[in-house]
Each structure stands twice: as structure tokens, then as C-alpha cells.
Amino acid sequence: EAVDDPAALAAAVARVGFPAVLKTRRMGYDGRGQRLLRTRDDLAPAWAALGGAALLVEAFVPFERELSILGVRGTSGECAFYPLVENHHPGGILRLSLAPAPGLGPGLQARAEALARAALEALGHEGVMAIELFQSGEALIANEIGPRVHNSGHWTIEGAATSQFENHLRAIAGRPLGPTTARGHAAMVNLIGVIPDDLDALAARSPDVHVHRYDKRPRPGRKLGHVTICAERPEALAPGLAAVWRMLGDEAGPMPAAAGERPTPTKARA
């Protein structure tokens, strides 16, 4: 529900219930522009922190894990879809994507593709689109749409037959789409705030570790690059992923299990 003043916020929360999330309607990303509302005591501080912008209140959605589906649609209407990816957001910002998502079955993939196809066709979108999804049991709940190449799809550069970037160009140029099959398994780790000095040395001695730098000026919370680890089997990702995670230090927090640890819910339905 849209809210424009503290009274509207209180009324909206009374209808939505606790817990709820107060969010900015625009320019909110990577955990920014959000406040979790657990009790009425949280309303005033949350409004004070965000009240200078247009806001909305959303119900909090319990979920088991966050997934994302990357779809691409060409000028002819041809569509293709990448395997579902499992995403981990410690602190509200994407840190790790596992592709394909651990435990992925054909039914879940088919439901995600149907959602993505419906969105691509309804919007007449040409190019790549990402949809972030909450998985709750066998249900998929759309949380966010990114009508563009997406951070959770960066693994496709080394980990898929055709990268999301190539397929985006193919789509908007009217060329046939490339195959979207995964080349084994991949783990993509975002480099946030700092790039460890030893990463290049690790990549030099580990051909399945790929470092990408964005040439951005470092600052806390900023995505400066990413590392993709590739392997034929999911369990073979563990050594490279653990080595990268150790280099990130305490700032990254505990490493989620490469076999698909279920994260604590940290986001709300958008």
C-alpha cells in the first residue's frame, strides 16, 4: 500500500499486519531504502529514516530461499530461459549465486519459465529480463523484476553456453538466440567494497576461477566486481569457493554451503 504520511503508515500496517516492510517506491536496491517493521514502536523511527521519499508498505513473506530466473526475448517473440539460480543476500545485498540452483527439479524450472514468459510477453520486452522469486514450498512468489541483464546472471559469462550479455545483444539485434544451457555448475561471488589483493594469484593457479573487475572507485557497500567459480559437479565448487570466501574476510560473514544452505529471509515481497 502506498503511504504518504505517518497516519497513512499506521493505517496501512493495521491492515497488512506485522511484520511488514516500509520501502521507498523508487531507487531502493541492495537493501537500501527499506525498514523492517516488527511492532508499532518501529513506525516512527522508520518514517523518520525514510519519510522524505514516496513510500509503500508490504507484507513480509516467509520463504525458504530466493531464486532468480533469467529470460530473454527476441524481436520475433522467440524466448529462451537460463536455469534457476539460488541467491544469498547477507545484509540485504547479493553476495552469492549458485547456478543451477541446488535441488532444482523440472517442475520448479517449468513454473519459473512460465512466469517469466508471461512477463516478457505482457510487457512486449525485447532483451534480457530477470525475475527474483521467493520459494515457499513448491510455490514461487515474484519479488522483483529487472528488465535488463542482471547481477545474478553474471555466472553465464563462463558458466553457460551463451552469456546473458551476448543473448541480450542477439535479442535486440533480431538475431537467433543462443543456447542457455549451463556448462556444469557455477558459483558467482560479488566483490563488495574491496577487492582482495590475492584474487589474481588464485585465478592464475586455478583455471576454473574467473575474476571480473568493474573499475569502480571502492566504497563500502559498492559492487566492485565478481568472481565466478566453475566445476563439472556441484561439490567440486567447494574448494574454489572456500578460497575466495576466506579472502573476503569477516565482512562477508559465514559462507553459505555450496550444496544449497537455506538463508534466513531478509527481504519482503515487492
N, C-alpha and C positions, 0 to 999 in steps of 0.2 A: 504494500500500500504506500502511495506517495504521502509524505508528511512535510508540512511547511512551517510548523511552529511547535513548541513544546506540548500544547494542548492536543494537537493532532497526533503527535507521537504517542502520548498517553492513551488516546482513544484507539489508535491502531494496535498497540500492544495488548490492550484489553481484548480486542477481537482475535488477534493472532495467537496470543499466549506466550508464556516463557518456556524455554529460552527462545530468543529472537535475535535477529541481527539488524543493526542500523547501518545503512550503506549510502555512500554518495551515488547519485544517479549517473554521474559521468566521471571519468578519469580515475576510477578505482581499479587497481590491479596489484598483483603480488602482495596481497594482504593489506594494501593501503586503502584508506577511506572506509574502514569497517570498525564497528564496535559490537562486541557480543553483549547482549542484554540478558542477564540471568534473573534479576529481580528488579522491582521498581526503583531500588536505590541506584541502579545503573543508568537510569534515564537522564538525569540532569548532567552527570559528567560526560556521557556520550554526546548529548546535544551540545554541550559546551565545546567538545572537541571537534565536532563535525557540523555544527549548526550554521556555519557560514555558506554552506552549499545546499543545492537541492538534494533531498534525501528520500529514501524509501525504507520500509520495514519489511523484513521477510521472516517467515517461519524457519526455524532451524530444522534441518533434515538429518536424522541419524543415518549413517551409511557405513558400509564395510570397507569400501575402498573407492578411490577416484580413478576413473578411466578416461581416455580420450580416443575419439575416432577421427581420423583424417580422411576426408573425402575430396575428390577433385572432379569437376565437371567441365567438359569442353564446350566449344561454341555449337557443336552439333547436338548437344544433350547427352553425349557419352559420359558415363560416370565410372569411377574406379575408387576403391577403398583400401586403405592400409590396415594391417592387423591392429586390433585394440591394444592400447598401451596402458600400463598401470603407472600412476603418478604419485609421488610423495612430496608433500608440501610442509616440511617443518618450518614453523614461524610464518606460515601463510604464503610462502614463495616456493615455486617449483625448484626442487633440488635434484630429484632423481626420477627418470623414466625408465621402465623396463619394457622391452619390446621383443616379441609379442607379450601381452600381459600373462603372467603366470596363471596356470589353471584355465586358460582360455578354451572354451568349447565352441562348437559350430553354432549352437543356438544363440549364445550371447553375441557372437560376432554378427550373426544374421540380423538380430534385433537392432544392434547399433547401426548397421549399414542401412536398414530400413528407415531409421530416424534421420540419418544423415542425408539419404537420398530425398526424403520428403522435404527437408530444409533447403537443400540445394535447388530442387525443382520449384518449390513455392516462391523462393526469392529470385529465381532466374539467375542464380550465381554462376559465374564463369571463373574458374581457377580453383585454388585450394581453399577448403574451409575445415576448421577444426571445431568439434563439439566436445566440451568437457561434460562428463557424466558421473553421477553418483550411482554406485551399485548397492542396492539394498535387497538381499536375497537374489532372486532372478530378475528383479525389476531394475530398469535403467531410468534415471531421472536427469534430464538435461539441466545443467547448471550454468553453462556459458557457451556462447558461440563466438568463435574468432574467424571472421571472413577473410582469411589470409593464410600464408604459411605460418606455422605455429612452433613455439618453443618445444612442445612435446613431440614434434616431428623431426627434430634435428638429427635424430638417430638414423634417419633414412639416407643421409649422405653416404655413409659406409654400410649401413645395415639393411638396405632394401635394393631391389633390382633397379629401381628408378627413384631418385631422391624427390622429396616434395618440391624442391626448387625447380628441377627440370620439368616435372609434371605440371607445375603452375605455368611455366612458360609455354609448354606444349598446349595446354588448355586454352590460354588466351590468344595464342597464335593460330588456333584452328588446326593444330597437328594432332595425329593419333596419340592417345595417352600411352605411356609406358607401363610395363608390369609393376605391380605394387607388392609383390611377394617379398617376405623377409628373407634375408640371407643368413639363416641361422638365428642367433639371438643377440640382443644388444642391450647395453645399459648406458644411458646418457646422463652425465652429471654436470649440472650447471656450476660454473665458477663465479661465485658471488662475492663482490667486494675486494677480492685479492686473487691473484694467480700464483700458485706455489712455484718457487724457483726450480724445483726438481722435476717438474712435469715433462719438460722436453727430454730430459735424460731418460725418464721412464719410457716415453714413447719411442726413443731411439733404440732401446733394447727390447721393446715389446711391440712387435708389428701389429698387434690387434688393439693397441691403444692409440687413439687419434685425438690430437689437441687442436682446438679451433679458438683463435683469439679474435676479439672484435675491435681491437684498437680503440677502446674507450678509456677515458680517464678514470682511475679507480676511485670509488667512494663506497661507503657502507651500503649494503643492500642492492648494489648495482650489478647486473649480469654482465660480466666482462668476457665471457667465453664459455665453452663447454668441452667436455671430454667424452668421447664415445668408446666403449669397450665392446668388442665383438667376439663371438665364440660360436662354435657349432652347436654346443649343448648349453642349457641354462646354467648348470652347475659349474661349467668352465669359466663363467664370468667372474666367479668369486675372487680369484687371486688378483686380477687386474683392478676390479672394483675396490677391493680392500686396500690395495696400494694407493690408489687415487684418494680414497677417503682419509687414509692416515695423513696424507699431505695437507688436507684441508684443515686439520686440527680441530680444536674444540668448537670453533664457530659453526661447523656443520652439524654438530650433535652426533648421536649414535647412528651408525649405518643401518638402514633397513635391510632385512635379509633379502638376498637376491632371489630366493625361492618364492618371494611374494608375501612379506610380512604385511598384515593389515594395519594401516595407520589409524591413529586416533582422529576422528573427524575434526577438522579445523576450519571448514568453510560451510557456508549456507547456500541454500538453493537461490539461484539468480533468476 
